[in-house]
Amino acid sequence: MHLISELSQSIMNIRIKNIFILLILVLVLASCRQQSSNHPLANKPTAFGRINEVVIITDQSISESAISDTVAAYFEASYPILTADEPIFDIRYMTPEDLIAKPLRKELRTYVLLADVSDTTLSATRLLRSDLGEEKFRRAQTDLTFNTSIGKEKWAKDQIIIYIFGNGRDQLANAIRTNFPNIAKRINLHDSKNLTATVYGLQEDNITLSKLILDSFGMNIKIPGLYQMAMNKPNFLWLRMDNKEVNQSIVIRKFPYKNKNQFAMDSLIQMRNSYGKEFIRTGSEDAYMSTNIIDLPTFEYTYIQNGIYTKEVRGIWETVNDFMGGPFVSYLKHNEAQGEIVFIDVFVFAPGNEKRDFVQQLDCIVKTASFPGVVKN
């Protein structure tokens, strides 16, 4: 009996201990749930919307004034460079009252709020005042150099609001003009995650093609899984992705580095024209790809990307003896350690379709390019 009594007492102690542990776990989980629900983003939806879409929040009196011309001159300027005019950003206007009337409008990804701080009766100005706080708002009224601010996830996760303001309409217009380059970069950076998801999607990266590029050209680059090899010749690789809307192409070559003159625009145009005439042909006899530098402008940029000195040229390609054409972007990258330059040319053929987003997708791929041992910036 004594043994049974001890056994019963032991079992009871174990049960009490387990109940105590269970109670602690319940309290911990409840506390975690409470902390999670108190988190600022816990109950916010995830923002939605396409890349390059920008909602301009302002009062109707501003959207119907000359300010709208300034907005159009910058935000809706032609994207460089396409066969037909397409804007840098797709914009639409909303008033603060529009957002209140349909709350779903608060769940878009990218907003630019325009406010005239000299008129505190305007709805956009009141919204700016609330978001900035009194101290910063007073500064906005007196300090002409303080005319932009950035807010994140005000109404939804993965959302950005760029505030542009000025003391009077002239100052507001000037703030748009002077800050647009940095604002555009900030919007593009915000879009980069969605752009990358569009390019690479759910497909596995094409490890085979990436390895081929590393072995043949000494360059790391992340090739999306949907791309296939169109042609592989000595010192020439052509990759392509085709669907019913678009043909997107990537051509890679390399050359010994001789001097800085190789980075001149004429040199890059010659590089793409030489391979276009030899390898990029259509079904028409004697038709081949060439670069139109006579009728259309060509843009050039120089910068450091992933630690690599890069020259970029944008323009329009056409076919000689045929009627095909589209935008192209050529990149020349200096592989200093190997004494080489790597030429990457991307081009789009999408008849009847807008092409801006397709060019941006190719640019997204090229931005992954790096040389082994070079520190990325």
C-alpha positions in Angstrom: 0.0 0.0 0.0 2.9 2.3 0.8 4.3 1.8 -2.7 1.0 2.4 -4.3 0.6 5.6 -2.3 4.0 6.9 -3.4 3.3 6.0 -7.0 0.0 7.9 -6.9 1.7 10.9 -5.4 4.4 10.8 -8.1 1.8 10.7 -10.9 -0.1 13.6 -9.3 3.1 15.6 -9.1 3.9 14.9 -12.7 0.4 16.0 -13.7 0.7 19.2 -11.7 4.0 19.9 -13.3 2.7 19.3 -16.8 -0.3 21.6 -16.1 2.0 24.3 -14.8 4.2 24.0 -18.0 1.1 24.1 -20.2 -0.2 27.2 -18.4 3.1 28.9 -19.0 3.0 28.0 -22.7 -0.5 29.4 -23.0 0.5 32.6 -21.3 3.6 33.0 -23.6 1.6 32.3 -26.7 -1.1 34.8 -25.6 1.6 37.4 -25.0 3.1 36.8 -28.4 -0.2 37.1 -30.1 -0.9 40.4 -28.2 2.5 41.7 -29.2 2.0 40.6 -32.8 -1.4 42.3 -33.0 0.1 45.5 -31.5 2.8 45.6 -34.2 2.2 48.6 -36.5 2.0 46.4 -39.6 0.1 43.5 -38.1 -3.3 44.4 -39.5 -2.2 46.2 -42.6 -2.8 44.7 -46.1 0.0 44.2 -48.5 0.1 47.0 -51.1 -0.7 46.1 -54.8 0.0 47.7 -58.2 2.2 47.4 -61.2 5.7 48.8 -61.4 6.0 52.3 -62.8 2.5 53.2 -61.5 2.4 56.4 -59.5 -0.6 57.9 -57.8 -0.4 61.7 -57.5 -2.3 62.8 -54.3 -3.2 66.5 -54.4 -6.1 68.9 -54.4 -8.1 69.4 -57.6 -7.1 73.1 -57.6 -3.5 72.0 -58.0 -4.1 69.2 -60.4 -6.0 71.6 -62.7 -3.3 74.3 -62.5 0.0 74.7 -64.3 1.5 72.3 -61.7 0.1 69.4 -63.8 2.2 70.6 -66.7 5.3 70.4 -64.6 4.3 66.9 -63.4 3.7 65.8 -67.0 7.0 67.2 -68.2 9.0 65.0 -65.8 6.9 62.0 -64.6 5.4 61.5 -68.1 8.5 62.4 -70.1 9.3 59.8 -72.8 11.2 56.8 -71.6 14.6 56.6 -73.4 14.4 55.3 -76.0 11.6 53.4 -77.6 10.0 53.1 -81.1 6.9 55.0 -79.8 6.4 57.4 -77.0 5.9 55.7 -73.6 6.1 57.6 -70.3 8.7 57.1 -67.6 5.8 56.6 -65.1 2.1 55.9 -65.5 0.4 58.5 -63.4 -3.1 59.2 -62.2 -4.4 61.8 -59.9 -6.4 61.3 -56.7 -7.6 63.8 -54.1 -7.4 63.0 -50.3 -11.2 62.8 -50.5 -10.9 60.1 -53.2 -8.9 57.9 -50.9 -11.5 58.3 -48.1 -14.4 57.5 -50.4 -12.8 54.2 -51.5 -10.4 52.9 -48.9 -9.0 50.3 -51.3 -7.3 53.2 -53.1 -5.1 53.5 -50.0 -3.6 50.0 -50.7 -1.6 50.9 -53.8 2.2 50.7 -53.8 3.5 54.2 -54.9 2.2 57.6 -54.1 3.5 61.1 -54.6 1.8 63.8 -52.5 1.9 67.4 -53.8 1.2 70.2 -51.3 1.2 74.0 -51.2 2.1 74.7 -47.6 1.1 78.3 -47.9 -2.6 77.3 -48.0 -3.4 75.3 -44.9 -7.1 74.9 -46.0 -6.2 72.5 -48.7 -6.8 68.8 -48.0 -3.3 67.6 -49.3 -1.7 70.3 -47.1 -3.6 69.1 -44.0 -2.5 65.5 -44.8 1.1 66.6 -45.2 0.9 68.5 -41.9 -0.4 65.5 -40.1 2.2 63.2 -41.5 5.2 65.5 -41.1 4.2 66.8 -37.6 4.1 70.5 -36.5 7.8 71.1 -36.2 8.7 69.8 -39.7 5.6 71.5 -41.2 6.7 74.9 -39.8 10.1 74.2 -41.3 8.5 73.5 -44.7 6.9 76.9 -44.5 10.2 78.8 -43.9 13.0 76.7 -45.3 13.1 76.7 -49.1 15.6 73.8 -49.1 13.2 71.5 -47.2 10.8 70.5 -49.9 10.7 66.6 -49.9 10.2 63.8 -47.5 9.6 60.0 -47.8 7.1 57.9 -45.8 6.7 54.1 -45.8 3.8 51.8 -45.2 1.3 54.5 -44.1 -1.7 52.4 -45.1 -0.3 49.1 -46.4 2.8 47.0 -46.3 5.4 47.5 -49.0 4.1 51.0 -49.7 5.9 54.3 -50.3 4.7 57.9 -50.2 7.0 60.7 -51.5 6.0 64.1 -50.3 6.8 67.1 -52.4 5.9 70.5 -51.1 6.6 74.2 -51.5 5.5 77.6 -50.0 3.4 78.7 -53.0 2.8 77.2 -56.4 6.1 78.4 -57.9 8.1 76.8 -55.1 6.1 73.6 -55.5 6.8 73.5 -59.2 10.5 74.2 -58.5 10.6 71.3 -56.0 9.3 68.9 -58.6 11.8 70.0 -61.2 14.9 69.9 -58.9 14.1 66.7 -57.1 12.7 64.6 -59.9 15.9 62.7 -60.7 16.3 61.5 -57.1 12.5 60.8 -56.8 12.6 58.7 -60.0 15.5 56.7 -58.6 13.7 56.2 -55.3 10.6 54.9 -57.1 12.6 52.6 -59.3 14.4 51.2 -56.2 11.0 50.6 -54.6 9.9 48.8 -57.8 13.0 46.7 -58.0 11.7 43.8 -55.9 8.6 43.5 -58.0 10.6 43.8 -61.2 12.9 41.1 -60.1 10.0 38.8 -59.3 8.5 39.5 -62.7 11.8 38.6 -64.5 12.7 35.5 -62.5 9.2 34.4 -61.4 8.8 30.9 -60.1 11.2 29.5 -62.6 14.6 28.2 -61.5 17.6 30.2 -62.7 19.2 28.8 -65.8 22.3 27.5 -64.1 23.6 25.9 -67.3 23.6 29.2 -69.3 25.0 31.2 -66.3 27.9 28.7 -66.1 28.5 28.9 -69.9 28.8 32.7 -69.6 31.2 32.4 -66.7 33.4 29.9 -68.5 33.3 31.7 -71.9 33.3 35.4 -70.8 34.6 35.4 -67.2 31.4 37.0 -66.0 28.8 36.0 -63.4 25.2 36.8 -64.5 21.9 35.5 -63.3 19.9 34.2 -66.3 16.2 33.5 -65.9 15.0 30.0 -66.4 12.8 30.8 -69.4 15.8 31.9 -71.5 17.2 29.5 -74.1 20.3 29.5 -76.3 19.6 30.8 -79.8 23.2 30.7 -81.0 26.7 29.9 -79.6 29.7 30.7 -81.7 33.3 31.5 -80.8 33.2 34.8 -78.8 29.4 35.1 -79.5 26.5 34.0 -77.4 22.9 34.8 -78.2 20.2 34.0 -75.6 16.5 34.5 -76.2 13.1 34.4 -74.5 10.1 34.1 -76.7 6.4 34.3 -76.0 3.3 35.5 -77.9 3.9 39.1 -76.8 7.7 39.6 -77.1 11.1 38.4 -78.1 13.8 39.5 -75.6 17.4 38.9 -76.6 20.7 39.0 -74.8 24.0 38.9 -76.8 27.4 38.7 -75.2 30.9 39.1 -76.6 34.3 40.0 -75.3 37.4 41.8 -76.6 40.9 42.5 -75.3 41.1 45.9 -73.7 43.3 48.3 -75.7 42.4 51.8 -74.7 39.6 54.1 -73.5 38.5 54.8 -77.1 36.8 51.4 -77.1 34.2 53.0 -74.7 33.2 55.7 -77.2 29.7 55.5 -78.6 30.9 54.9 -82.2 32.9 51.9 -81.0 29.8 50.4 -79.2 27.7 50.9 -82.3 30.3 49.2 -84.5 30.4 46.3 -82.1 26.6 45.7 -82.3 26.4 46.4 -86.1 29.2 43.9 -86.8 27.4 41.0 -85.0 24.0 42.1 -86.3 25.1 41.9 -89.9 26.8 38.5 -89.4 24.4 36.7 -87.2 21.0 38.4 -86.7 19.0 37.8 -89.8 15.3 37.6 -90.7 13.4 35.5 -93.2 13.9 38.1 -95.9 16.8 37.7 -98.2 19.8 39.9 -97.4 18.0 41.3 -94.3 20.0 41.9 -91.1 20.0 43.9 -87.9 21.5 47.4 -87.8 21.4 50.5 -85.6 19.5 53.6 -86.7 21.7 56.5 -85.6 20.5 58.9 -88.4 16.8 59.3 -87.9 16.5 58.7 -84.1 18.5 59.9 -81.1 21.0 57.7 -79.2 21.7 58.2 -75.5 24.8 57.3 -73.6 25.6 56.9 -69.9 28.7 56.1 -67.9 28.7 54.7 -64.3 30.1 52.1 -61.9 27.9 49.1 -61.4 28.9 46.2 -59.1 32.4 47.7 -58.9 32.6 47.6 -62.8 33.2 50.6 -65.0 30.3 50.5 -67.4 29.3 52.4 -70.6 25.7 52.2 -71.6 24.2 53.2 -75.0 20.4 53.2 -75.8 18.8 53.5 -79.2 16.7 51.9 -81.9 17.6 48.8 -84.0 16.2 48.2 -87.4 16.6 45.6 -90.1 18.2 46.4 -93.4 15.9 45.2 -96.3 13.1 44.3 -93.9 10.6 46.1 -91.6 11.5 44.9 -88.2 12.8 47.0 -85.3 12.7 47.9 -81.6 14.7 49.3 -78.7 18.2 48.1 -77.7 20.6 48.8 -74.8 24.3 48.1 -75.2 26.6 47.8 -72.1 30.4 47.7 -72.2 32.0 46.5 -69.0 35.7 46.7 -68.2 37.1 43.4 -66.7 40.2 45.2 -65.5 41.8 42.1 -63.8 41.7 40.1 -67.1 42.5 43.0 -69.4 39.3 42.5 -71.3 36.0 44.3 -72.1 32.7 42.4 -72.1 30.0 43.6 -74.5 26.4 42.9 -73.6 23.7 43.9 -76.0 19.9 43.4 -75.2 17.1 44.1 -77.6 13.4 43.8 -77.8 11.0 42.8 -80.6 7.4 43.3 -79.6 5.3 44.6 -82.6 2.1 46.2 -81.5 3.0 46.1 -77.8 4.4 48.7 -75.4 8.1 48.0 -74.8 9.2 50.0 -71.7 8.7 47.2 -69.2 10.4 44.7 -71.5 13.5 46.9 -71.7 13.5 47.3 -67.9 13.3 43.5 -67.5 16.4 43.0 -69.6 18.2 45.8 -67.7 17.3 44.0 -64.5 19.2 40.9 -65.8 22.2 42.9 -66.8 22.4 44.5 -63.4 23.2 41.1 -61.9 26.5 41.0 -63.9 29.7 40.9 -62.0 33.3 39.8 -62.4 34.8 37.2 -59.9 36.9 38.9 -57.2 35.5 42.4 -57.9 33.7 43.9 -54.8 30.1 44.9 -55.6 29.0 48.4 -54.7 
